Amino acid sequence: MSGIELTSINKAFGAYEAIANLSLSVSPGEFVVFLGPSGCGKTTLLRMIAGLEPVSAGEISIGDRRVEHLPPGQRGVAMVFQNYALYPHKSVAENMGFGLRNIGVDKATVAAKIQEAARILQLEALLDRKPGQLSGGQRQRVAIGRAIVKSPEVFLFDEPLSNLDAMLRARTRVEIARLHKRLGATMIFVTHDQIEAMTMAEKIVVMSNGKIEQIGAPMEIYRRPSTRFVASFVGVPAMNFLEIGELRSEGDGARITLGGHDIRTAVPTADLSGALTLGVRPEAVRINPQGSIEAKVDVVERLGEKTVLHTQLADGQQLIAEDVGESRVRFGDVVRLEIDPLRTHIFDGKGVGHHPARSQADD
Amino acid sequence: MASKTIARPMSEQILVASVVILAIAWMVPLVWIVGLSFKNSLELVVDPNAVFRFPYTLENYADLMVTSNLGVWLRNTLIVTVTQTVLVVAISCLAGYGFARIDFPGRNLVFILVLMGLAIPQHAVIVPLHKMFNDWQMHNTFQALILPGLAGPFGVFLMTAYFRAIPLEIEEAAKLDNASRFRIFWEITLPLAVPAMATLAIFTFLHSWNDYLWPLISATRPEMYTLTVGLAATQTNIDQSEGLGYLMAQAVFAGLPMLILYIFFQKYVVRAVAGAAIR
């Protein structure tokens, strides 16, 4: 079990700088998710750790070894690819054993390790089959099995669930989380799916345009997004952003005028500058007959356990709210909404997030 | 209850009819050759239409075994064809893998130069080739029959395209599995390219077996003839009024390996010919 240390990593493709001066520390045994939209550099970063992509500058250490100059096979990492990348002409057992044979492990040990991995992943009955004879989920398990048998210091996953259907994806998420607990190995998982990140990660690294936007535990990222980008990327439905007309300090927070409505926020105002935006997650916007905001409902999404209401304020701004699963609200209704002041965020002119004081917000 | 059959559309019927007519047109000469090979040559001199009548005989084939140089020509053809096929596939695989996967300076330029070879017909280089091999005193050797055929840009092009189509991730997975470059090529990539190799092998085999022009120039001694040159040399006069049955028996004998090859590798032959047509 080894940690990973990335120091001042740069990666350029010609004149285009994909990753600039990135540093990151992953503790031994930690499950870290790189989260970000397509093209943000998360897969490039993973491939540099794997050794499949050379770094332009910077250092990579796995455990106490510098590895940026080592070939992939000597870094002590195993990778599960998005498209599985199984060897089509080899059986499941041969796929899993190939890496061990290459480092001269004796046949009996190879066979034992394959059996053990097959048992963990319930692949025993499939060992003689070729990848073409397996379902997507089974192929995924073989790809994970190929990684497990090598007992690597670090597991790398490159969007491994994106080719699975929704049900299988949810199940495999749980399986990978269990596997992490069982093996206790360091794992890095790349995804653009924030649900995967939230459900599996101990630590999420949110990336955008080759830079780290925020590093933190899933709920930390969700509750206290450091930038407007993070706030918009994490959470479904996405956070509401409303332009603030006027802001007056009041007690620990402020009173905001927004489209003619008066809203309380618990965000301290001392450090705010530039054009300000109020951020509030849909679940912090609730129907309340005494609420200060009036809005017209233009879409009602019934999800079973809750109802998502897409509303429009008098000044034309959109506001998404949540109601109970059995909501009686219908399209075209005019409703009154209330925003929880402790769950509001303000983003300043540079997109930096400001949040209510920690002790208040965590109550 | 009357059963209903689904009528085929008119366009399909026309297509099928056209294919049948073409197939017959292709088959008639072959059937004719086989028929002639079972007829007494003297009988054919008297009446070429005797091919449609009994009696038929095996005497041409019996003569063939005794008198013809066919055995030698067949051996020569096999040596040239098999060697050429094996070497073309080997060279094309290595070059194709290099162009597809190894990033070396000038790669694209060299690849374009190789592809330009596709535009040069064999006839355009036949005189320089003849002079070269003459200067080296290599005519009437197997090396002379084999070497020019190895410079085949089509194979390099085909294998490069095929290797490029194999997902890079599979090789990357092998790199993470600590496999060397050669091991990746030999154990991972090459087995995945077997369909392309089979196509190339059959294409090369057919081409080499049927090649006439270069062996005609290079092999001037009968013991170095290939089948095509030997059969042409057997033809004594332009309309072959004498020994027709004997000549046709030689043609059938010479064509048998191709027929067997086709029966066993039909799928690949079709692919090879289709590939040659669209190149």
Contacts between the chains, C-beta under 8 A, distances in Angstrom:
chain1	res1	chain2	res2	distance
A	50	B	176	6.4
A	51	B	175	7.6
A	51	B	176	7.8
A	52	B	172	5.2
A	52	B	175	6.9
A	52	B	176	7.6
A	71	B	175	7.0
A	72	B	172	7.5
A	72	B	175	4.5
A	72	B	176	4.7
A	72	B	178	8.0
A	73	B	175	6.1
A	73	B	176	6.1
A	73	B	177	6.5
A	73	B	178	3.0
A	73	B	179	7.1
A	74	B	178	7.0
A	77	B	176	6.9
A	78	B	176	6.5
A	79	B	172	7.9
A	79	B	173	7.3
A	79	B	176	5.3
A	81	B	169	4.9
A	81	B	172	7.4
A	81	B	173	6.4
A	82	B	169	7.8
A	83	B	167	6.5
A	83	B	169	5.9
A	85	B	167	6.8
A	85	B	169	3.9
A	85	B	170	5.1
A	85	B	172	6.8
A	85	B	173	4.1
A	86	B	170	7.7
A	86	B	173	7.6
A	87	B	170	6.4
A	87	B	173	7.5
A	87	B	174	7.4
A	87	B	188	5.9
A	88	B	170	7.7
A	88	B	192	6.5
A	89	B	191	4.7
A	89	B	192	6.3
A	98	B	174	7.3
A	98	B	177	5.2
A	98	B	179	7.4
A	99	B	176	7.4
A	99	B	177	3.5
A	99	B	178	6.1
A	102	B	177	5.7
A	102	B	178	4.3
A	102	B	179	5.2
A	102	B	183	7.0
A	103	B	178	5.4
A	146	B	173	7.6
A	146	B	177	7.7
A	150	B	177	7.8
